[in-house]
Amino acid sequence: MNENPTVSESLARKLKIAIIVATALTGMLVLYILNYYPRTDTAVVFANYIGIAPQVDGPITHFYVRENQLVKAGDLLFEIDPRPYQYALERAKSEQQTLEGQIVDESRTIASQQSGVSVSQANTHSAQADLNRYAAAVDEAQAAVTNAEQGVNRANAEWLYASNNLHRVEPLLTKQYVTVDAVDQARTLEVARSEALKQAQSQLKLAKAQLQSAEAQCERAKAMVAQSQAQLEQSQHAVTTLEPLTAQRGARVSAVQTAEYNLNNCKVYAPFDARVTNLILSEGAYAHTGQQIFTLIDARNWWAIGNFRETQLRHIAPGMKADVYVLSRPTVRFHGIVDSVGYGVTPSTQVISNLGNGLPDVERTLNWVHLASRYPVRVRITEPASDSLRLGETAVVIIRGY
């Protein structure tokens, strides 16, 4: 009768000890899991997004998407009336072609002007050659005048000798100191020398006349050279240049490219696979440059951003694997990889005065208790279904390690 209570008490005591040990082990296991496999249920699903805004003004003629539609990269989103920009492109091309026509015409004019310069140069060379020829003729005429003057001097000397000799022998004839033949010879020689002198004087006059003619021709040649040089300078100064026109080519090309750019921007395409959201306009609305029409959520990459206590960060590192659960589909596990661990949050105003914006603002709770700061950890979800995740929905993140 006394053994049964003792056995029952022993079993009860062992059971209590086992429960305590199991509870302690369970608590230690939970602490181990929480420390080495951190988790948070305050994560949110995040994706990059951009506002779609046109780069040209104009009425929207057609929308090719609807709210929440999934679009692929390169899909046409909407179109702005292209007619004004088509007209601008045609005008820019016309102005460019007009400029090229002006350049061609001016090139022909310049070629004609350069031909005129060549003709003027040829005329200058010809006039200079004539001047050189007439200058040589002047020198030759001057030499002829000199020779003629020497001939006149020589003929004059010979005539004087013959005349003196005649005057000397004529008185001797009456005294019969000389013969009649000697007198006749002296008279004939005097007449010949007189004619020779006259001829030499005529040659001198002719040489002087030729000299004057050569000098006149030389002066005229000098005038022709001066005139041809003046014409050459005038034709050279008259030659225009293409620089004022060719300098406009860059502006014309830029105008055409700008017009083509604006025309192409009348059609707006999806830059990547995305989800359309916040579409509140309809066809006919007037789009303004830079004014957002709707938003595209990048469907290529998704993240879960969870806030982990600073005491857990030593167990989290980029490259670790993670599991992500979203509240809309709690039974579906998404695999992820830690992309980065935050290095800054806004300091608590309870500890330090406000330093301004620019850092993630992670709120703390239980202000009467000293709580650890929380830092955002970004987990990239690998190969998610495009229609399974929504930006901003609540998620649970569990870090699994490497």
HELIX and SHEET records of a PDB file:
HELIX    1   1 GLU A    3  TYR A   36  1                                  34    
HELIX    2   2 ARG A   83  THR A  174  1                                  92    
HELIX    3   3 VAL A  180  ALA A  238  1                                  59    
HELIX    4   4 GLU A  243  THR A  246  1                                   4    
HELIX    5   5 ARG A  249  ASN A  264  1                                  16    
HELIX    6   6 GLU A  310  HIS A  315  5                                   6    
SHEET    1   A 7 ARG A  39  PHE A  46  0                                        
SHEET    2   A 7 TRP A 302  ARG A 309 -1                                        
SHEET    3   A 7 ARG A 374  ILE A 381 -1                                        
SHEET    4   A 7 ARG A 329  VAL A 341 -1                                        
SHEET    5   A 7 LYS A 321  VAL A 326 -1                                        
SHEET    6   A 7 THR A 394  GLY A 401 -1                                        
SHEET    7   A 7 ARG A  39  PHE A  46 -1                                        
SHEET    1   B 4 TYR A  49  ILE A  52  0                                        
SHEET    2   B 4 PHE A 294  ASP A 298 -1                                        
SHEET    3   B 4 ALA A 274  THR A 277 -1                                        
SHEET    4   B 4 LEU A  70  VAL A  71 -1                                        
SHEET    1   C 4 LYS A 267  TYR A 269  0                                        
SHEET    2   C 4 LEU A  76  ILE A  80 -1                                        
SHEET    3   C 4 GLY A  58  PHE A  63 -1                                        
SHEET    4   C 4 TYR A 286  ALA A 287 -1                                        
END                                                                             
